[in-house]
Amino acid sequence: MEKEDIRKFPPVRIKLGGRYRVVRTVHDAYKLMVTEWPIHDGPALYRAEITCLDAFNDATPAAEVRKKFLVAASEAHLEYVV
């Protein structure tokens, strides 16, 4: 199995900036949180970002990143569809 495959998870549609984005990978989640997230601090956001970094190092599964990403989205009051 390629590394890219183990970093994928079931898609999440999340509304940011008035439009929905589809997040399918650890990279997608991390990039969105770092570049376009409406809040810049918060415990759930911090945990989600750290979990992404762990996944990049193969220390955490992508499914855990997805869970933490959804909690961070809730913390930021973002709409999402799973």
N, C-alpha and C positions, 0 to 999 in steps of 0.2 A: 504494500500500500504506500502510495506517495504521501509525503508530508502535507501537501495541499488538501488531500482527502480527509485526513484526520483533523483538520482545522475547520471543517465545514459543519454546519448544523442546520436544522429545519429553518426555513426563512421566517423572518419577522419583518412586517411592514410597519414602519414608524414614521410619524408625521413630524417633520422638521421644516421650519421656514415656509409653511403653507403647502408643502407637498409631501407625498409619501416616498420614502426610500425603502428599498429592500436590502436587508442585511442577512447575508448567508454564511459569512466566514468570520473567524476571529479578527482577521485584518479589517474587514468591513466595520465591525463593531468598534474596534480600537480607533480607527481613523475618524469615524463619526464622533465618538466621544471627545477626542482630542481637538478636532478642528471645528465642529459645528454645534456642540452641545450648548444648550441655553444657560446652564449654570456651570461654574468653574470649580466649585468645591461642593463637598457633600460626602458623607460616609459611604453611601451606596456607589456613587461615581468612583470614588477612590478604590473601593474593593473591586469594582468591575474592571478598572484599568489595570490593577495589579494582577487580577486573574487572567487578563489578556496576555500580559507579559509572561506569566507562568506558562500559558498555553504555547506561546512562541518558543519556549524552551522545553516543550513536551512534558511539562510537569503537571499540567492540568488538562482535562479533556475539554473539547469544544462545547459539550453540553453544559458544563459548569459555567463557561463564559456566557452562554445564552441566558442561563438563569440569572446571573449577576447583571447582565445587560438589561434585562427586563425590570429588575428591581431598581436599577439606576434610572430607567425611563420613567418608572412610577414616581421616583423621588423628584424628578424634574417636571412632573405633571405633563408628560408627553403622551399623545394617543398612539396606540400600537395595536396591530392585529397579528395574532399568532396562528 
